[in-house]
Amino acid sequence: MKTLKTIAAVVLLSTAATSVSAGGLAPVIPVGPVEIVPVEPTGSISPGLIVLGVLGALVAASASF
């Protein structure tokens, strides 16, 4: 009985696999060349703003205690 169920499952799976590609495979969509645009470097964050942010965080932390 187990062998019969195994054979039936194999037949079912093989039938489903062949019916999926019955209409043929889909055509390949051509992709054009990809252009890589160089990115110009931007300026970094001013060190003064970093110091100001750290001082603001320290003031906020000390005010919450």
Backbone atoms as SQL, in Angstrom:
CREATE TABLE atoms (id INTEGER PRIMARY KEY, chain TEXT, resi INTEGER, resn TEXT, atom TEXT, x REAL, y REAL, z REAL);
INSERT INTO atoms VALUES
  (1, 'A', 1, 'MET', 'N', 0.830, -1.189, 0.000),
  (2, 'A', 1, 'MET', 'CA', 0.000, 0.000, 0.000),
  (3, 'A', 1, 'MET', 'C', 0.874, 1.254, 0.000),
  (4, 'A', 2, 'LYS', 'N', 1.975, 1.204, 0.789),
  (5, 'A', 2, 'LYS', 'CA', 2.865, 2.355, 0.849),
  (6, 'A', 2, 'LYS', 'C', 3.519, 2.602, -0.508),
  (7, 'A', 3, 'THR', 'N', 3.881, 1.536, -1.194),
  (8, 'A', 3, 'THR', 'CA', 4.506, 1.664, -2.510),
  (9, 'A', 3, 'THR', 'C', 3.524, 2.276, -3.507),
  (10, 'A', 4, 'LEU', 'N', 2.283, 1.885, -3.423),
  (11, 'A', 4, 'LEU', 'CA', 1.264, 2.410, -4.329),
  (12, 'A', 4, 'LEU', 'C', 1.067, 3.912, -4.114),
  (13, 'A', 5, 'LYS', 'N', 1.070, 4.350, -2.850),
  (14, 'A', 5, 'LYS', 'CA', 0.930, 5.778, -2.560),
  (15, 'A', 5, 'LYS', 'C', 2.151, 6.553, -3.051),
  (16, 'A', 6, 'THR', 'N', 3.334, 5.957, -2.923),
  (17, 'A', 6, 'THR', 'CA', 4.555, 6.623, -3.380),
  (18, 'A', 6, 'THR', 'C', 4.551, 6.771, -4.899),
  (19, 'A', 7, 'ILE', 'N', 4.153, 5.728, -5.598),
  (20, 'A', 7, 'ILE', 'CA', 4.088, 5.788, -7.062),
  (21, 'A', 7, 'ILE', 'C', 3.045, 6.807, -7.500),
  (22, 'A', 8, 'ALA', 'N', 1.905, 6.845, -6.822),
  (23, 'A', 8, 'ALA', 'CA', 0.863, 7.813, -7.164),
  (24, 'A', 8, 'ALA', 'C', 1.353, 9.244, -6.947),
  (25, 'A', 9, 'ALA', 'N', 2.109, 9.477, -5.876),
  (26, 'A', 9, 'ALA', 'CA', 2.635, 10.812, -5.615),
  (27, 'A', 9, 'ALA', 'C', 3.647, 11.220, -6.675),
  (28, 'A', 10, 'VAL', 'N', 4.497, 10.294, -7.092),
  (29, 'A', 10, 'VAL', 'CA', 5.489, 10.587, -8.132),
  (30, 'A', 10, 'VAL', 'C', 4.803, 10.905, -9.450),
  (31, 'A', 11, 'VAL', 'N', 3.776, 10.148, -9.802),
  (32, 'A', 11, 'VAL', 'CA', 3.035, 10.404, -11.045),
  (33, 'A', 11, 'VAL', 'C', 2.367, 11.769, -10.991),
  (34, 'A', 12, 'LEU', 'N', 1.771, 12.093, -9.864),
  (35, 'A', 12, 'LEU', 'CA', 1.102, 13.380, -9.718),
  (36, 'A', 12, 'LEU', 'C', 2.087, 14.539, -9.843),
  (37, 'A', 13, 'LEU', 'N', 3.239, 14.420, -9.187),
  (38, 'A', 13, 'LEU', 'CA', 4.236, 15.488, -9.246),
  (39, 'A', 13, 'LEU', 'C', 4.826, 15.637, -10.647),
  (40, 'A', 14, 'SER', 'N', 5.078, 14.525, -11.322),
  (41, 'A', 14, 'SER', 'CA', 5.649, 14.621, -12.664),
  (42, 'A', 14, 'SER', 'C', 4.635, 15.198, -13.649),
  (43, 'A', 15, 'THR', 'N', 3.363, 14.865, -13.474),
  (44, 'A', 15, 'THR', 'CA', 2.322, 15.442, -14.326),
  (45, 'A', 15, 'THR', 'C', 2.210, 16.943, -14.099),
  (46, 'A', 16, 'ALA', 'N', 2.272, 17.371, -12.854),
  (47, 'A', 16, 'ALA', 'CA', 2.193, 18.795, -12.543),
  (48, 'A', 16, 'ALA', 'C', 3.416, 19.531, -13.088),
  (49, 'A', 17, 'ALA', 'N', 4.586, 18.911, -13.031),
  (50, 'A', 17, 'ALA', 'CA', 5.802, 19.568, -13.511),
  (51, 'A', 17, 'ALA', 'C', 5.781, 19.744, -15.021),
  (52, 'A', 18, 'THR', 'N', 5.250, 18.766, -15.745),
  (53, 'A', 18, 'THR', 'CA', 5.210, 18.897, -17.205),
  (54, 'A', 18, 'THR', 'C', 4.106, 19.835, -17.651),
  (55, 'A', 19, 'SER', 'N', 3.027, 19.930, -16.901),
  (56, 'A', 19, 'SER', 'CA', 1.939, 20.830, -17.308),
  (57, 'A', 19, 'SER', 'C', 2.290, 22.293, -17.042),
  (58, 'A', 20, 'VAL', 'N', 3.230, 22.546, -16.156),
  (59, 'A', 20, 'VAL', 'CA', 3.632, 23.922, -15.877),
  (60, 'A', 20, 'VAL', 'C', 4.304, 24.536, -17.093),
  (61, 'A', 21, 'SER', 'N', 5.144, 23.772, -17.773),
  (62, 'A', 21, 'SER', 'CA', 5.871, 24.305, -18.923),
  (63, 'A', 21, 'SER', 'C', 5.229, 23.892, -20.241),
  (64, 'A', 22, 'ALA', 'N', 3.936, 23.577, -20.240),
  (65, 'A', 22, 'ALA', 'CA', 3.263, 23.117, -21.448),
  (66, 'A', 22, 'ALA', 'C', 3.191, 24.214, -22.507),
  (67, 'A', 23, 'GLY', 'N', 3.085, 25.450, -22.102),
  (68, 'A', 23, 'GLY', 'CA', 3.003, 26.544, -23.060),
  (69, 'A', 23, 'GLY', 'C', 4.363, 27.021, -23.522),
  (70, 'A', 24, 'GLY', 'N', 5.401, 26.440, -23.049),
  (71, 'A', 24, 'GLY', 'CA', 6.752, 26.864, -23.411),
  (72, 'A', 24, 'GLY', 'C', 7.300, 27.809, -22.359),
  (73, 'A', 25, 'LEU', 'N', 8.560, 28.044, -22.445),
  (74, 'A', 25, 'LEU', 'CA', 9.198, 28.936, -21.489),
  (75, 'A', 25, 'LEU', 'C', 8.981, 30.389, -21.905),
  (76, 'A', 26, 'ALA', 'N', 8.957, 31.274, -20.944),
  (77, 'A', 26, 'ALA', 'CA', 8.762, 32.696, -21.224),
  (78, 'A', 26, 'ALA', 'C', 10.006, 33.259, -21.916),
  (79, 'A', 27, 'PRO', 'N', 9.816, 34.210, -22.824),
  (80, 'A', 27, 'PRO', 'CA', 10.977, 34.800, -23.492),
  (81, 'A', 27, 'PRO', 'C', 11.817, 35.619, -22.517),
  (82, 'A', 28, 'VAL', 'N', 13.110, 35.647, -22.782),
  (83, 'A', 28, 'VAL', 'CA', 14.023, 36.391, -21.924),
  (84, 'A', 28, 'VAL', 'C', 13.894, 37.876, -22.242),
  (85, 'A', 29, 'ILE', 'N', 13.748, 38.682, -21.211),
  (86, 'A', 29, 'ILE', 'CA', 13.627, 40.135, -21.399),
  (87, 'A', 29, 'ILE', 'C', 15.032, 40.716, -21.504),
  (88, 'A', 30, 'PRO', 'N', 15.346, 41.340, -22.653),
  (89, 'A', 30, 'PRO', 'CA', 16.698, 41.898, -22.793),
  (90, 'A', 30, 'PRO', 'C', 16.866, 43.137, -21.911),
  (91, 'A', 31, 'VAL', 'N', 18.040, 43.226, -21.326),
  (92, 'A', 31, 'VAL', 'CA', 18.349, 44.357, -20.456),
  (93, 'A', 31, 'VAL', 'C', 19.443, 45.168, -21.124),
  (94, 'A', 32, 'GLY', 'N', 19.233, 46.473, -21.220),
  (95, 'A', 32, 'GLY', 'CA', 20.220, 47.341, -21.839),
  (96, 'A', 32, 'GLY', 'C', 21.431, 47.533, -20.956),
  (97, 'A', 33, 'PRO', 'N', 22.445, 48.199, -21.496),
  (98, 'A', 33, 'PRO', 'CA', 23.648, 48.432, -20.684),
  (99, 'A', 33, 'PRO', 'C', 23.353, 49.358, -19.506),
  (100, 'A', 34, 'VAL', 'N', 24.003, 49.094, -18.408),
  (101, 'A', 34, 'VAL', 'CA', 23.805, 49.878, -17.195),
  (102, 'A', 34, 'VAL', 'C', 24.897, 50.930, -17.120),
  (103, 'A', 35, 'GLU', 'N', 24.492, 52.187, -17.004),
  (104, 'A', 35, 'GLU', 'CA', 25.458, 53.267, -16.885),
  (105, 'A', 35, 'GLU', 'C', 25.709, 53.570, -15.413),
  (106, 'A', 36, 'ILE', 'N', 26.976, 53.665, -15.058),
  (107, 'A', 36, 'ILE', 'CA', 27.347, 53.994, -13.686),
  (108, 'A', 36, 'ILE', 'C', 27.762, 55.460, -13.668),
  (109, 'A', 37, 'VAL', 'N', 26.995, 56.249, -12.938),
  (110, 'A', 37, 'VAL', 'CA', 27.254, 57.681, -12.856),
  (111, 'A', 37, 'VAL', 'C', 28.133, 57.925, -11.638),
  (112, 'A', 38, 'PRO', 'N', 29.315, 58.518, -11.849),
  (113, 'A', 38, 'PRO', 'CA', 30.171, 58.776, -10.680),
  (114, 'A', 38, 'PRO', 'C', 29.556, 59.839, -9.770),
  (115, 'A', 39, 'VAL', 'N', 29.665, 59.609, -8.485),
  (116, 'A', 39, 'VAL', 'CA', 29.110, 60.527, -7.495),
  (117, 'A', 39, 'VAL', 'C', 30.240, 61.401, -6.977),
  (118, 'A', 40, 'GLU', 'N', 30.012, 62.707, -7.020),
  (119, 'A', 40, 'GLU', 'CA', 31.031, 63.621, -6.520),
  (120, 'A', 40, 'GLU', 'C', 31.005, 63.620, -4.995),
  (121, 'A', 41, 'PRO', 'N', 32.172, 63.633, -4.376),
  (122, 'A', 41, 'PRO', 'CA', 32.201, 63.631, -2.907),
  (123, 'A', 41, 'PRO', 'C', 31.651, 64.947, -2.353),
  (124, 'A', 42, 'THR', 'N', 30.902, 64.811, -1.297),
  (125, 'A', 42, 'THR', 'CA', 30.340, 65.997, -0.651),
  (126, 'A', 42, 'THR', 'C', 31.179, 66.344, 0.560),
  (127, 'A', 43, 'GLY', 'N', 30.997, 67.534, 1.050),
  (128, 'A', 43, 'GLY', 'CA', 31.742, 67.974, 2.224),
  (129, 'A', 43, 'GLY', 'C', 31.300, 67.223, 3.469),
  (130, 'A', 44, 'SER', 'N', 32.210, 67.052, 4.404),
  (131, 'A', 44, 'SER', 'CA', 31.865, 66.341, 5.625),
  (132, 'A', 44, 'SER', 'C', 31.192, 67.302, 6.610),
  (133, 'A', 45, 'ILE', 'N', 30.721, 66.777, 7.700),
  (134, 'A', 45, 'ILE', 'CA', 30.064, 67.585, 8.725),
  (135, 'A', 45, 'ILE', 'C', 31.118, 68.448, 9.413),
  (136, 'A', 46, 'SER', 'N', 30.761, 69.649, 9.647),
  (137, 'A', 46, 'SER', 'CA', 31.676, 70.580, 10.302),
  (138, 'A', 46, 'SER', 'C', 31.984, 70.097, 11.724),
  (139, 'A', 47, 'PRO', 'N', 33.257, 70.160, 12.137),
  (140, 'A', 47, 'PRO', 'CA', 33.597, 69.737, 13.504),
  (141, 'A', 47, 'PRO', 'C', 32.892, 70.593, 14.563),
  (142, 'A', 48, 'GLY', 'N', 32.598, 71.826, 14.230),
  (143, 'A', 48, 'GLY', 'CA', 31.877, 72.680, 15.179),
  (144, 'A', 48, 'GLY', 'C', 30.483, 72.157, 15.468),
  (145, 'A', 49, 'LEU', 'N', 29.834, 71.602, 14.452),
  (146, 'A', 49, 'LEU', 'CA', 28.491, 71.050, 14.665),
  (147, 'A', 49, 'LEU', 'C', 28.550, 69.788, 15.530),
  (148, 'A', 50, 'ILE', 'N', 29.617, 69.023, 15.394),
  (149, 'A', 50, 'ILE', 'CA', 29.763, 67.818, 16.215),
  (150, 'A', 50, 'ILE', 'C', 29.947, 68.208, 17.680),
  (151, 'A', 51, 'VAL', 'N', 30.792, 69.205, 17.926),
  (152, 'A', 51, 'VAL', 'CA', 31.017, 69.666, 19.297),
  (153, 'A', 51, 'VAL', 'C', 29.728, 70.224, 19.876),
  (154, 'A', 52, 'LEU', 'N', 29.001, 70.991, 19.066),
  (155, 'A', 52, 'LEU', 'CA', 27.735, 71.562, 19.524),
  (156, 'A', 52, 'LEU', 'C', 26.727, 70.463, 19.857),
  (157, 'A', 53, 'GLY', 'N', 26.689, 69.408, 19.052),
  (158, 'A', 53, 'GLY', 'CA', 25.779, 68.289, 19.314),
  (159, 'A', 53, 'GLY', 'C', 26.133, 67.542, 20.576),
  (160, 'A', 54, 'VAL', 'N', 27.442, 67.337, 20.805),
  (161, 'A', 54, 'VAL', 'CA', 27.870, 66.649, 22.029),
  (162, 'A', 54, 'VAL', 'C', 27.529, 67.481, 23.252),
  (163, 'A', 55, 'LEU', 'N', 27.772, 68.794, 23.174),
  (164, 'A', 55, 'LEU', 'CA', 27.431, 69.669, 24.302),
  (165, 'A', 55, 'LEU', 'C', 25.928, 69.672, 24.571),
  (166, 'A', 56, 'GLY', 'N', 25.128, 69.686, 23.512),
  (167, 'A', 56, 'GLY', 'CA', 23.676, 69.637, 23.675),
  (168, 'A', 56, 'GLY', 'C', 23.213, 68.344, 24.312),
  (169, 'A', 57, 'ALA', 'N', 23.851, 67.225, 23.923),
  (170, 'A', 57, 'ALA', 'CA', 23.490, 65.942, 24.524),
  (171, 'A', 57, 'ALA', 'C', 23.867, 65.905, 26.001),
  (172, 'A', 58, 'LEU', 'N', 25.027, 66.493, 26.347),
  (173, 'A', 58, 'LEU', 'CA', 25.435, 66.536, 27.755),
  (174, 'A', 58, 'LEU', 'C', 24.483, 67.392, 28.588),
  (175, 'A', 59, 'VAL', 'N', 24.060, 68.521, 28.040),
  (176, 'A', 59, 'VAL', 'CA', 23.116, 69.398, 28.759),
  (177, 'A', 59, 'VAL', 'C', 21.785, 68.690, 28.940),
  (178, 'A', 60, 'ALA', 'N', 21.328, 68.015, 27.899),
  (179, 'A', 60, 'ALA', 'CA', 20.048, 67.297, 27.997),
  (180, 'A', 60, 'ALA', 'C', 20.132, 66.162, 29.009),
  (181, 'A', 61, 'ALA', 'N', 21.269, 65.481, 29.046),
  (182, 'A', 61, 'ALA', 'CA', 21.425, 64.363, 29.982),
  (183, 'A', 61, 'ALA', 'C', 21.509, 64.862, 31.413),
  (184, 'A', 62, 'SER', 'N', 22.186, 65.992, 31.630),
  (185, 'A', 62, 'SER', 'CA', 22.322, 66.521, 33.003),
  (186, 'A', 62, 'SER', 'C', 21.019, 67.131, 33.487),
  (187, 'A', 63, 'ALA', 'N', 20.190, 67.623, 32.584),
  (188, 'A', 63, 'ALA', 'CA', 18.916, 68.231, 32.988),
  (189, 'A', 63, 'ALA', 'C', 17.903, 67.156, 33.381),
  (190, 'A', 64, 'SER', 'N', 18.058, 65.950, 32.889),
  (191, 'A', 64, 'SER', 'CA', 17.069, 64.917, 33.180),
  (192, 'A', 64, 'SER', 'C', 17.300, 64.266, 34.548),
  (193, 'A', 65, 'PHE', 'N', 18.430, 64.500, 35.173),
  (194, 'A', 65, 'PHE', 'CA', 18.703, 63.897, 36.484),
  (195, 'A', 65, 'PHE', 'C', 18.183, 64.744, 37.573);
